[in-house]
Amino acid sequence: MKKRNACYTITAQIALVFIFLIQFVQAQQQVMVERPVILMGSVFQITIVAEDSTRANQFIDMTIAEMTRIENLISEWQPHTQISQVNHNAGIKAIEVDREVFDLTKRAIAYSEMTNGAFDISIAAMDRIWLFDGTMDSIPSPQAIKKSIAKVNYKDIILDSTNSTIFLKNKGMKIGFGSIGKGYAADKGRQLMIHNNVKAGIVNASGDIATWGLQPNKKPWLIGINNPFKKNEIIKILKLKYDAVATSGSYEKYVEIDNVRYSHIINPTTGYPATGLTSVTIYGPSAEFANALSTSIIVLGEKEGKKLAKKHPLYKYLFITDKGKIIK
């Protein structure tokens, strides 16, 4: 009996070890699925690591649905959205919005205050006098530039926290989230996936990137930063886990007049395009905040931009000047 009991005990231990090995092997069998999709007028790419492709695609569908939901709240181009209703009623009346939209607007105003107006969602109302389609060969007049920003002022965005309303003080004002909307969507997509116990993935909202977890090979995600002056050259490779990256730059959309490069990113306080920095990459915990910083720093320029970046130690930066100088 003793021998039989001993034999049974050993066999049970082997069985437990075998079960553990099966579970361990199953845990290692992960697939990575990527899918591009058009959202917010741009190409997004969602990458999910899951136990099989079916589950991965289900999670991708969930992420797309979440970001579509956000687009249907904050798009300034679709007439049915809450932001479009706010813009339509500028100078007329306050519009009640979802708390999510209210809070996003409140944070945007805080970014404006933090940057002394270098960031401003009311720039959506600016007259389009700067053209970046190759047809412009001279700078607009100072009078035209001044007039173009007459309705741009974040201080005229009136928030009522009690009633969750947004009121644009002056008729013709507009607000838009082109500067942080994609970063916000990337953050929300990542948040939803983590809530659903998805261990790893990337939400790439047209360059505003939110990552979490590790690749199936257990290595960090690798994100390359391109040199805008040398095609196919990578300046730096970021190794990311739970991180986010945003890049703002003029290397794809700019105009050169009298040997000066003018970015498509406009200074909301002056009406002139940003000069001095061709590319600003910010990386840290939140894609939304990284995007707000990168946009603001392009406007502020190298010296003031470095001062701003250093006030936020959770975020790192990489600047490339108009002359090709790299500042890390």
Secondary structure, DSSP 8 states (H G I E B T S, - for coil): -HHHHHHHHHHHHHHHHHHHHHHHHHHH--EEEEEEEEETTEEEEEEEEESSHHHHHHHHHHHHHHHHHHHHHH-SSSTTSHHHHHHHTTTT--EE--HHHHHHHHHHHHHHHHTTTSS-GGGGGS------SS---S---HHHHHHHTTT--GGGEEEETTTTEEEESSTT-----TTTHHHHHHHHHHHHHHHTT--EEEEEETTEEEEES--TTS--EEEEEE-TTSTT-EEEEEEESSEEEEEEESSSSEEEETTEEEESSB-TTT--B--SEEEEEEEES-HHHHHHHHHHHHHH-HHHHHHHHHT-TT-EEEEEETT--EE-
